[in-house]
Amino acid sequence: MANMPFGTGDGISVDPLRPIKAVTAGVAFPATGIVVVVLTVLRGAERWMDTHDDT
């Protein structure tokens, strides 16, 4: 990761992409879990409907 010097030149460098990466990672993991749960529920409902098919 590149540290890009931003600021007053006092030796402190800031990576402006680090907060964006942290937010992206923080949102991606729970979102993946939600997608997996939804797909599992839908798959279970589909199988349940197939076993209770009256036709």
C-alpha atoms as one frame of an Amber mdcrd trajectory, in Angstrom:
protein
   0.000   0.000   0.000   1.379   3.352  -0.925   1.540   6.011   1.732   0.879
   9.302   0.037   2.145  12.301   1.915  -0.735  14.621   2.648  -0.530  17.330
   5.228   1.937  19.875   6.505   5.184  18.037   5.734   5.862  17.048   9.346
   6.565  13.404   8.459   3.000  12.173   8.936   1.649  10.357   5.916  -1.957
   9.389   5.348  -3.382   6.718   3.080  -6.642   8.285   1.836  -7.942   4.936
   0.550  -7.657   3.149   3.897 -11.045   4.356   5.293 -12.740   3.449   2.006
 -11.221  -0.037   2.108 -12.295  -0.481   5.727 -15.888   0.533   5.012 -16.019
  -1.703   1.939 -14.739  -4.691   3.903 -17.059  -3.910   6.803 -20.080  -3.890
   4.505 -19.027  -6.793   2.260 -18.822  -9.490   4.936 -22.305  -8.946   6.444
 -23.780  -8.488   2.966 -22.328 -11.836   1.891 -23.836 -13.471   4.963 -27.238
 -11.993   4.210 -27.094 -13.224   0.612 -26.172 -16.739   1.755 -29.023 -16.806
   4.279 -31.568 -15.545   1.744 -30.483 -18.072  -0.875 -30.616 -20.876   1.693
 -34.132 -19.881   2.762 -35.296 -19.650  -0.845 -33.784 -23.027  -1.689 -35.472
 -24.581   1.348 -38.820 -23.023   0.430 -38.505 -24.284  -3.128 -37.808 -27.817
  -1.945 -40.666 -27.637   0.551 -43.044 -26.499  -2.204 -41.853 -29.356  -4.446
 -42.584 -31.949  -1.773 -46.053 -30.497  -1.165 -47.038 -30.276  -4.805 -50.624
 -31.463  -5.352 -50.409 -31.883  -9.108
